[in-house]
Amino acid sequence: MDQPAPQNEPDVYLSIEPISGKVHAVFESGFFLKFDDLSALREYCCTLLAEANRLENHLASMGTSKRKTPEVPKRYAKKAIKEWELEIELPAADPANDKNGGKDHEDNLNG
């Protein structure tokens, strides 16, 4: 049973000029490439494949992060949460109305 060709890969027809030996690659879309010989065609194909691989690797590297984000140490996280809880429990000190200039508030934060 014949399998249909993939939609994104055009059919290519190769022909060789009998006198010059030049190789013609004609795509189904009408696009035409001419090579000096089969060796030049193979070199072109290898270069094209290498570039496709390079592009694929570049796109894959863009999708993954190369650096890991450092985690917040648990000890620091607990301290930060405790300070935040104290901050929201205490009314905000207004240095203009406070004789100590907010020192009482800072002392509560520092323990």
VEXDREN-2710 file (C-alpha; in Angstrom, 1 decimal):
% VEXDREN-2710
k/r/px/py/pz
1/MET/0.0/0.0/0.0
2/ASP/1.4/3.4/-1.0
3/GLN/1.8/5.9/1.8
4/PRO/1.1/9.6/0.9
5/ALA/4.0/12.0/1.1
6/PRO/4.0/14.4/4.1
7/GLN/2.4/17.7/3.3
8/ASN/5.4/19.8/4.4
9/GLU/8.0/18.0/2.2
10/PRO/7.8/18.9/-1.5
11/ASP/8.6/16.2/-4.0
12/VAL/12.0/16.7/-5.7
13/TYR/12.9/15.5/-9.1
14/LEU/16.5/15.1/-10.1
15/SER/17.8/15.1/-13.6
16/ILE/21.3/15.2/-15.2
17/GLU/22.2/17.2/-18.3
18/PRO/23.7/14.6/-20.6
19/ILE/26.5/16.8/-22.1
20/SER/27.6/18.9/-19.1
21/GLY/26.7/16.4/-16.3
22/LYS/25.1/19.2/-14.3
23/VAL/22.5/18.0/-11.8
24/HIS/19.1/19.7/-11.7
25/ALA/16.9/19.5/-8.6
26/VAL/13.3/20.6/-9.5
27/PHE/10.8/20.9/-6.7
28/GLU/7.1/20.3/-7.1
29/SER/6.5/24.0/-6.4
30/GLY/8.7/24.9/-9.4
31/PHE/11.7/25.9/-7.4
32/PHE/14.9/24.9/-9.3
33/LEU/18.5/24.3/-8.2
34/LYS/21.4/23.5/-10.4
35/PHE/24.6/21.7/-9.2
36/ASP/27.9/21.0/-11.0
37/ASP/27.7/17.2/-10.1
38/LEU/26.2/14.8/-7.6
39/SER/29.0/15.5/-5.2
40/ALA/28.0/19.2/-5.1
41/LEU/24.3/18.2/-4.6
42/ARG/25.3/15.9/-1.6
43/GLU/27.5/18.7/-0.1
44/TYR/24.5/21.1/-0.4
45/CYS/22.2/18.6/1.3
46/CYS/24.6/17.9/4.1
47/THR/25.0/21.7/4.7
48/LEU/21.3/22.2/4.7
49/LEU/20.8/19.3/7.2
50/ALA/23.5/20.7/9.4
51/GLU/21.9/24.1/9.4
52/ALA/18.5/22.6/10.2
53/ASN/20.0/20.7/13.1
54/ARG/21.7/23.9/14.4
55/LEU/18.4/25.8/14.2
56/GLU/16.6/22.9/16.0
57/ASN/19.1/23.0/18.8
58/HIS/18.9/26.7/19.1
59/LEU/15.1/26.6/19.3
60/ALA/15.3/23.8/21.9
61/SER/17.8/25.8/24.0
62/MET/15.4/28.8/24.0
63/GLY/12.7/26.7/25.5
64/THR/14.7/25.5/28.5
65/SER/16.2/27.6/31.2
66/LYS/20.0/27.0/31.5
67/ARG/20.2/28.6/34.9
68/LYS/18.4/27.3/37.9
69/THR/16.8/29.9/40.1
70/PRO/18.3/29.6/43.6
71/GLU/15.9/28.6/46.3
72/VAL/15.2/30.8/49.3
73/PRO/16.8/29.1/52.3
74/LYS/14.1/27.8/54.8
75/ARG/15.7/29.6/57.7
76/TYR/15.6/32.9/55.9
77/ALA/12.1/32.3/54.6
78/LYS/10.9/31.7/58.2
79/LYS/12.6/34.8/59.4
80/ALA/11.1/36.9/56.6
81/ILE/7.6/35.6/57.3
82/LYS/8.0/36.3/61.0
83/GLU/9.1/39.9/60.3
84/TRP/6.3/40.4/57.8
85/GLU/3.7/39.1/60.4
86/LEU/5.1/41.5/63.0
87/GLU/4.9/44.3/60.4
88/ILE/1.3/43.8/59.7
89/GLU/0.4/43.4/63.4
90/LEU/1.9/46.7/64.5
91/PRO/0.5/50.0/63.4
92/ALA/2.8/51.9/61.1
93/ALA/5.0/54.2/63.1
94/ASP/4.9/57.9/62.0
95/PRO/8.3/59.4/62.9
96/ALA/6.7/62.9/62.9
97/ASN/4.2/61.9/65.7
98/ASP/6.6/59.6/67.5
99/LYS/9.1/61.0/70.1
100/ASN/11.4/58.0/69.6
101/GLY/11.4/58.4/65.8
102/GLY/10.0/54.9/65.2
103/LYS/12.7/53.2/67.4
104/ASP/10.0/51.2/69.3
105/HIS/8.8/49.8/66.0
106/GLU/12.3/48.9/64.9
107/ASP/13.1/47.3/68.2
108/ASN/10.0/45.0/67.9
109/LEU/11.3/43.9/64.4
110/ASN/14.8/43.1/65.6
111/GLY/13.5/41.0/68.5
END
